[in-house]
Amino acid sequence: MSVTFQGKPIQLKGKLLAQGDALPAFTLVKGDLSAVQPADFRGKTLILLTVPSLDTGVCAAETKRFNQEAAKIPQVQVLVVSRDLPFAQSRFCQAEGVDKVITLSDVRDSGLAERLGVSIADGVLQGLMARVAFVVGADGKVKYVQVVPEITQEPDYAAIVAAAQ
């Protein structure tokens, strides 16, 4: 998979989940430090977004936009996953009025990025996650994958939301 950061190619670790793959097991952490696992969303369609850090303009814009979109699609749960600490994610959500998406930290499950195939392997963002959207059906299978080829750009929101409906 070809991904760039400010025009420079970067490598990703792991095999990118593809349509039809099962969402791998994970334990992620919410802002209140409670653990979240895929079973917590059984029977729901998910938009699972991986982003480098909510402390960047593009990631913040993406999260706020999906917060707006989530209000229009209440049957879909939107999850934003980053390496940010849960405390920082919680402060971001409070400051920006983000209340429709769930922000999650991989602080306890740092291997998730590689299992999803979104772990940045080199360059200045090494160790963070690439900007990728997964739509996961109520059956736990991936229905749609969108890898944003340039990490500094926003995803195709309309295509992601359409795939979730």
C-alpha positions as CSV (number, residue, x, y, z in Angstrom):
1,M,0.0,0.0,0.0
2,S,1.4,3.4,-1.0
3,V,1.0,6.1,1.6
4,T,2.8,9.4,1.8
5,F,3.4,12.1,4.5
6,Q,4.0,15.5,3.0
7,G,4.7,13.8,-0.3
8,K,7.4,11.4,1.0
9,P,6.6,7.7,0.8
10,I,6.2,5.8,4.1
11,Q,5.9,2.1,4.8
12,L,3.1,0.5,6.8
13,K,3.6,-2.6,9.0
14,G,1.1,-5.5,9.0
15,K,-1.4,-6.7,6.4
16,L,-4.1,-4.2,5.8
17,L,-7.6,-5.6,6.6
18,A,-9.6,-6.2,3.4
19,Q,-13.2,-6.5,2.6
20,G,-14.6,-9.7,4.1
21,D,-11.9,-10.0,6.8
22,A,-13.1,-10.2,10.4
23,L,-12.3,-7.3,12.7
24,P,-9.5,-8.5,14.9
25,A,-9.8,-8.7,18.7
26,F,-8.7,-5.6,20.6
27,T,-8.8,-3.9,23.9
28,L,-8.9,-0.1,23.6
29,V,-9.3,2.5,26.2
30,K,-11.9,5.3,26.5
31,G,-11.4,8.7,28.1
32,D,-12.8,7.4,31.4
33,L,-10.1,4.6,31.3
34,S,-12.7,1.9,30.7
35,A,-11.8,-0.9,28.3
36,V,-13.6,-1.4,25.0
37,Q,-13.7,-4.6,22.9
38,P,-15.4,-5.5,19.7
39,A,-18.0,-7.5,21.6
40,D,-19.2,-4.2,23.1
41,F,-20.5,-3.2,19.6
42,R,-21.9,-6.6,18.6
43,G,-24.8,-6.2,16.2
44,K,-23.8,-2.6,15.2
45,T,-22.3,-1.3,12.1
46,L,-19.0,0.5,12.9
47,I,-17.0,3.2,11.2
48,L,-13.5,2.6,12.6
49,L,-11.1,5.4,11.9
50,T,-7.4,5.3,12.6
51,V,-5.6,8.6,12.8
52,P,-2.0,9.6,13.7
53,S,-3.0,12.0,16.5
54,L,-6.0,14.2,17.6
55,D,-3.4,16.9,18.3
56,T,-3.0,17.7,14.6
57,G,-5.3,19.8,12.5
58,V,-6.3,17.2,10.0
59,C,-7.1,14.5,12.6
60,A,-9.0,17.1,14.6
61,A,-11.0,18.2,11.6
62,E,-11.8,14.6,10.6
63,T,-13.0,13.7,14.1
64,K,-15.2,16.8,14.3
65,R,-16.6,16.1,10.9
66,F,-17.4,12.5,11.8
67,N,-19.0,13.8,15.0
68,Q,-21.4,15.8,12.7
69,E,-22.0,12.8,10.4
70,A,-22.6,10.4,13.3
71,A,-25.6,12.6,14.3
72,K,-27.2,11.8,10.9
73,I,-26.6,8.0,11.1
74,P,-27.5,7.0,14.7
75,Q,-27.6,3.3,13.7
76,V,-23.8,3.4,13.1
77,Q,-21.2,3.8,15.8
78,V,-18.2,5.9,14.9
79,L,-14.9,5.0,16.6
80,V,-11.7,7.1,16.3
81,V,-8.5,5.3,17.3
82,S,-5.2,6.9,17.9
83,R,-2.0,6.5,20.0
84,D,-3.0,9.6,22.0
85,L,-3.5,9.0,25.7
86,P,-7.1,8.7,26.9
87,F,-6.7,11.8,29.0
88,A,-5.7,13.9,25.9
89,Q,-8.5,12.4,23.9
90,S,-11.0,13.3,26.6
91,R,-9.8,16.9,26.8
92,F,-10.0,17.2,23.0
93,C,-13.6,15.9,23.0
94,Q,-14.6,18.3,25.8
95,A,-12.9,21.3,24.2
96,E,-14.3,20.6,20.7
97,G,-17.8,19.4,21.7
98,V,-17.3,15.9,20.3
99,D,-20.0,13.8,21.8
100,K,-21.2,11.4,19.0
101,V,-18.1,9.5,18.3
102,I,-16.1,7.4,20.7
103,T,-12.4,8.2,20.8
104,L,-10.2,5.3,21.8
105,S,-6.5,4.9,22.7
106,D,-4.4,1.8,22.0
107,V,-2.3,2.5,25.1
108,R,-3.1,-1.1,26.3
109,D,-3.1,-2.8,22.9
110,S,-0.3,-1.2,20.9
111,G,-0.3,-4.2,18.5
112,L,-3.7,-3.3,17.1
113,A,-2.2,-0.9,14.5
114,E,-0.1,-3.7,13.0
115,R,-3.1,-6.2,13.1
116,L,-5.1,-3.7,11.2
117,G,-2.2,-3.0,8.8
118,V,-2.1,0.7,9.6
119,S,1.1,1.0,11.7
120,I,3.5,3.5,10.3
121,A,6.9,1.7,10.1
122,D,9.3,4.6,9.3
123,G,9.8,8.3,9.0
124,V,8.9,11.0,11.5
125,L,5.5,9.4,12.2
126,Q,6.9,6.0,13.0
127,G,4.8,4.2,15.6
128,L,1.7,6.2,14.8
129,M,-1.3,5.0,12.7
130,A,-2.0,5.9,9.1
131,R,-5.3,7.6,8.2
132,V,-7.6,4.7,7.3
133,A,-11.3,4.2,7.5
134,F,-12.9,0.7,8.0
135,V,-16.6,0.1,7.8
136,V,-17.4,-3.0,9.7
137,G,-20.8,-4.7,9.4
138,A,-23.0,-5.9,12.2
139,D,-21.5,-9.3,11.6
140,G,-18.0,-8.1,12.5
141,K,-16.7,-8.4,8.9
142,V,-15.1,-5.5,7.0
143,K,-17.4,-4.1,4.3
144,Y,-15.2,-1.2,3.1
145,V,-11.7,0.1,3.5
146,Q,-10.4,3.6,2.6
147,V,-6.7,4.3,2.9
148,V,-6.0,8.0,2.6
149,P,-3.0,8.1,0.4
150,E,-1.6,11.3,1.8
151,I,-1.7,11.4,5.5
152,T,-2.1,15.2,5.6
153,Q,-5.4,15.0,3.7
154,E,-8.9,14.3,4.9
155,P,-10.7,11.1,3.8
156,D,-13.7,10.9,1.4
157,Y,-16.4,11.3,4.0
158,A,-19.3,10.7,1.7
159,A,-17.9,7.4,0.5
160,I,-17.3,6.2,4.1
161,V,-20.8,7.2,5.3
162,A,-22.4,5.6,2.1
163,A,-20.6,2.3,2.8
164,A,-21.9,2.3,6.4
165,Q,-25.6,2.7,5.4
